[in-house]
Amino acid sequence: MIPTSACLLLSAMLFCLGMLGVLLRKNALVIFMSVELMLNAANLAFIGFARQHGNTIGTSGHVSAFFVIAVAAAEAAVGLAIIIALFRTRKTLDVDEVRVMKH
């Protein structure tokens, strides 16, 4: 059985890795994937806390994780549509070049 502290440590490391990807990268697709990594790290923390409190079948952390998955799916659909539209109009995914939304 994996201890809860290891689960939460992995979650924190994944969240920090995603945060660094958002802060340091300039490619919109990499930033998008980093946000998804941060959402998955939050899911791991929710499930880890639910297991720590003995709620493996209950609904405390699992429902929260389910809603995060639903938000991530909606974000993936809208985010990829925006990224494709930006690439078609600007021919680049560099966020510094796409910062101003004027033509």
CORJO-V245549 format. One record per residue. PHI is phi as a letter, one per 20 degrees, with the letter a starting at -180 (999 if undefined). Layout:
BEGIN
phi = [PHI/PHI]
END
This chain:
BEGIN
phi = [999/e/f/f/f/f/f/f/f/f/f/f/f/f/f/f/f/f/f/f/f/f/f/d/e/d/e/f/f/f/f/f/f/f/f/f/f/f/f/f/f/f/f/f/f/g/f/f/f/f/f/f/e/m/d/f/d/f/c/f/e/f/f/f/f/f/f/f/f/f/f/f/f/f/f/f/f/f/f/f/f/f/f/f/f/f/f/f/e/e/m/b/d/f/f/f/e/d/f/e/e/e/e]
END
